C-alpha cells in the first residue's frame, strides 16, 4: 500500500468520524424533544483491492444511520389530551408537512382540541381514529377525530330503579291509598328525579302501601303542575303495581297494574317509564338485589333514573384503549372516538419526516392500524408524554470517542505526509 493511499485512508476516517459527530450532535440537540428516537452511526470497512486479494483496506465509511426505538421515559403532565404509548406503536396523523399531504406517524402525543373540535398535534395535523356510532360501537373506517363542541342534547328518562327494604312489621293504613292524601294512606315513600324530553327535571314520588302480610302496593305520583293540563299542588297517579314477598323477606313477584306514563307539560306526550325493583325468585332471581321485606325500618339503599338535561363540553379524556371521551357539564361522559395506533414490521425502516414524524416505506412495511392495547400495540396513557430516549451521558462518551478517533486519523495523514517529505529529502 502506498503512502499516498494511507493518506486517503486517513481522509476516509476523518469523513466517517465527522459524519458520526453529526449523528451524535443531532441526538444531543433533541434530548428534550418529545417522542424523539436516538440514532447511531453504523460504520463499515472499505477495501482498497478486490475481495480475493490480500492487503490492507482503504479505511472506513459511515454506511447508514440506525434508529433506536427504545422507549423514552414517561412524564406526567396533567393535560388530558397529552398521550403516550406504553409499548410498540405510533399515533397516526394526517395533513400537510413541508408541502407534502399524507399520513404520518409519531410517538409525540402533544395533542389538543382546536377551534373546530378536531384533535390535532402542534403542527395542526389531525389525529386519526375510529369515530363512535350512536349505539356505542366504533366505525371500522379510520378518519380524523372530531369532538362535538355543540351542547349535548337532553335525553328523556325511560328507566328507573330502586333498591329498598319495606318494614315487615308494617300494618295496612287505616284508609286505602288516596292520591290526594298519599302520605297518610301509605307506609313509606321516596322521590326519584326524572327528566323529560326537553331536559327538564321532575320529581316522581313512589308511595308504598302495605295491604297484607308480605303484600304491598306501589303508586307513582307526579305533581299536577308538571303535567300537561294539571294544576300545581294537585297530585296525579301515573302508574301503580304490587309486590309479593316470601316468608324469608325475598321478592317473590312484581305485578304492574298501570304502566307508568307521564305527559309532562310542553314536552313529548306519554313518556313511558319502566321501573326496576330487582329480580324475583319466581323469575329465577335472588329476590334480594332490589326490594326486600325484612323486619327493619323501611329505607332506600339506592335509586336512580336514566336521562339527563343538556350539557356543554368541558373537556376530553382518553383511556388505556385510546377511547376519547367527551366530558359534559351535566355530568355525562360520551365516547367520541377510539384513537388508531399503527404497528410496523420494522420500526427501524421508517423514514424521518421531521416535526417528530415518520413516514412508511418499503423498509418498514405498510402500517397495520388497530386499537391501543390490542394486537401487540401498546396501551395509551392520558396526561403523559414520552420523552426523548437520548442518554446524554452515553452521547458525551460518544463525542469523546469520535473526537479522539478524528484526531488519530488526522495523525495518520500528518505521519504519511512526513514520510513523503522524508522521501523527497532523500534526493539531497
TAGIPE-V551776 format. One line per field, one symbol per residue. phi: phi as a letter, one per 20 degrees, with the letter a starting at -180 (. if undefined). psi: psi as a letter, one per 20 degrees, with the letter a starting at -180 (. if undefined). burial: b if it has 16 or more other ideal C-beta (glycine too) atoms within 10 Angstrom, else e. Layout:
BEGIN
phi = ???
psi = ???
burial = ???
END
This chain:
BEGIN
phi = .ffffffffffffffffffffffffffffdfdefmfdfccfdebfdedbffeeepfedocbefadeedeffefecfdnefefccdepfpcfdccqdclnderdccbdededbeefeneecegenfefeadffefenedffeebfecefefffffcffcccbbcbddffefdfgfcggcffcffedceabbdceccefeneecededddcfdagmcbdccecdfgfedfmedgndfcfdababdcdefenefebcdeecffbddfgmdfflfececddoedffeneemcebeccdfbgfbdeaarbfnaefbdfdrcccefemfededdfeneccfdacfececcfcffefefdmlmcccebffenffdeaefmcmnefeecembceffefeggfffffgffffffffffffgfffffffffffffffe
psi = prhghhghgggggggghgghhhgghggghkhjppjqprrqpoqqqqqkarhiqrrrakbqqohroppokqprqppphiohjpqqonbqrqqpqpapolippaprqqioknrrpahjjqorrhjjpppqaoqqrhjirqqiqprqppppirqppqpqpiqrqporppoiiqqpqhpqpohilghijrhqrqppprpaiijpqqpppoppophrpjpqqqpppqphiiqpirppioqppjqraqqpqrhjjqogqppogoqpopnqpjapqmoppqpojrqqhhjjahjjjdprnrmqqpqpgqrrqaqqrqqqpirqqpahjjoppppqijiqpppgrppppqqqhohiiqppjrkkqrqqahhhrqpoqaqqjqkjqqqqpqkqqprqjpogghhhggggghgghgghhhhgghghghghhgghihh.
burial = eeeeebbbbbebbbbbbeebbebbeebeebeeebbbbbbbbebeeeebeeeeeeeeebbbebeeeebebebbeeeebeebbbbbbbebbbbbbbbebeeeeebbbbbbbbbebeeebbbbbebebbbbbbbbeeeeebeeebebbbbeeeebebbbbeebbbbbbbbbebebbeeebebeebeebbbbbeebebbbbebbebebbbbbbbeeebebbbbbbbbbebbeebeeeebbbbbbbebbbbeebbbbebeeeeebebbbeebeeebebebebbbbbeeeeebbebbbbbeeebeeeebebebbbbbebeebebbeebbbbbbbebebebbbbbbbbbbbeebeebeebeebbbbbeeebeebebbbbbeeebbbbbbbbbbbbbbeeeebeebbeebeebbeebeebbeebeeeeeeeeeeee
END
